[in-house]
C-alpha cells in the first residue's frame, strides 16, 4: 500500500512540475535558480563548518 502511495505522490509531483514549466517557463526558471542558490549556500555553509572543525573549532 505504501509503495502505491509513493508512486502516486511522485506522479502528481511530476505532473505539477510539467504544468508549471509549460504554463510559466520564466517562473519555472526562477524556481530552479532559487533551488540551486539554496543548494550552493548549504554546501558553502557545510564547507565553512568543516573548515572550522579542521582548524580546531577556533
C-alpha atoms as a printed R data frame, in Angstrom:
   type eleno elety resid chain resno      x      y       z
1  ATOM     1    CA   UNK     A     1  0.000  0.000   0.000
2  ATOM     2    CA   UNK     A     2  2.815  2.435   0.876
3  ATOM     3    CA   UNK     A     3  4.555  1.744  -2.426
4  ATOM     4    CA   UNK     A     4  1.428  2.693  -4.347
5  ATOM     5    CA   UNK     A     5  1.082  5.913  -2.352
6  ATOM     6    CA   UNK     A     6  4.711  6.759  -3.112
7  ATOM     7    CA   UNK     A     7  4.195  6.129  -6.840
8  ATOM     8    CA   UNK     A     8  1.084  8.298  -6.842
9  ATOM     9    CA   UNK     A     9  2.895 11.106  -4.994
10 ATOM    10    CA   UNK     A    10  5.787 11.020  -7.480
11 ATOM    11    CA   UNK     A    11  3.341 11.004 -10.405
12 ATOM    12    CA   UNK     A    12  1.458 14.012  -9.000
13 ATOM    13    CA   UNK     A    13  4.727 15.868  -8.408
14 ATOM    14    CA   UNK     A    14  5.928 15.213 -11.974
15 ATOM    15    CA   UNK     A    15  2.600 16.366 -13.433
16 ATOM    16    CA   UNK     A    16  2.725 19.533 -11.316
17 ATOM    17    CA   UNK     A    17  6.303 20.320 -12.381
18 ATOM    18    CA   UNK     A    18  5.424 19.818 -16.046
19 ATOM    19    CA   UNK     A    19  2.345 22.027 -15.638
20 ATOM    20    CA   UNK     A    20  4.432 24.836 -14.117
21 ATOM    21    CA   UNK     A    21  7.089 24.550 -16.833
22 ATOM    22    CA   UNK     A    22  4.522 24.617 -19.637
23 ATOM    23    CA   UNK     A    23  2.364 27.423 -18.256
24 ATOM    24    CA   UNK     A    24  5.147 29.682 -16.913
25 ATOM    25    CA   UNK     A    25  8.642 28.887 -18.232
26 ATOM    26    CA   UNK     A    26 10.171 32.094 -16.827
27 ATOM    27    CA   UNK     A    27  8.742 31.375 -13.393
28 ATOM    28    CA   UNK     A    28  9.996 27.789 -13.568
29 ATOM    29    CA   UNK     A    29 13.472 29.075 -14.405
30 ATOM    30    CA   UNK     A    30 13.324 31.365 -11.379
31 ATOM    31    CA   UNK     A    31 12.345 28.428  -9.154
32 ATOM    32    CA   UNK     A    32 15.270 26.372 -10.445
33 ATOM    33    CA   UNK     A    33 17.665 29.267  -9.870
34 ATOM    34    CA   UNK     A    34 16.365 29.713  -6.312
35 ATOM    35    CA   UNK     A    35 16.800 25.981  -5.698
36 ATOM    36    CA   UNK     A    36 20.384 25.937  -6.968
37 ATOM    37    CA   UNK     A    37 21.245 29.038  -4.935
38 ATOM    38    CA   UNK     A    38 19.881 27.305  -1.849
39 ATOM    39    CA   UNK     A    39 21.936 24.177  -2.539
40 ATOM    40    CA   UNK     A    40 25.025 26.313  -3.154
41 ATOM    41    CA   UNK     A    41 24.536 28.234   0.098
42 ATOM    42    CA   UNK     A    42 24.049 24.994   2.024
43 ATOM    43    CA   UNK     A    43 27.210 23.477   0.525
44 ATOM    44    CA   UNK     A    44 29.185 26.625   1.382
45 ATOM    45    CA   UNK     A    45 27.898 26.506   4.953
46 ATOM    46    CA   UNK     A    46 28.945 22.850   5.293
47 ATOM    47    CA   UNK     A    47 32.377 23.720   3.866
48 ATOM    48    CA   UNK     A    48 32.763 26.610   6.306
49 ATOM    49    CA   UNK     A    49 31.788 24.325   9.185
50 ATOM    50    CA   UNK     A    50 34.253 21.631   8.125
51 ATOM    51    CA   UNK     A    51 36.998 24.255   7.817
52 ATOM    52    CA   UNK     A    52 36.142 25.496  11.299
53 ATOM    53    CA   UNK     A    53 36.352 21.924  12.627
54 ATOM    54    CA   UNK     A    54 39.667 21.292  10.832
55 ATOM    55    CA   UNK     A    55 41.074 24.446  12.411
56 ATOM    56    CA   UNK     A    56 40.253 23.083  15.849
57 ATOM    57    CA   UNK     A    57 36.973 24.888  16.387
58 ATOM    58    CA   UNK     A    58 38.586 28.264  16.957
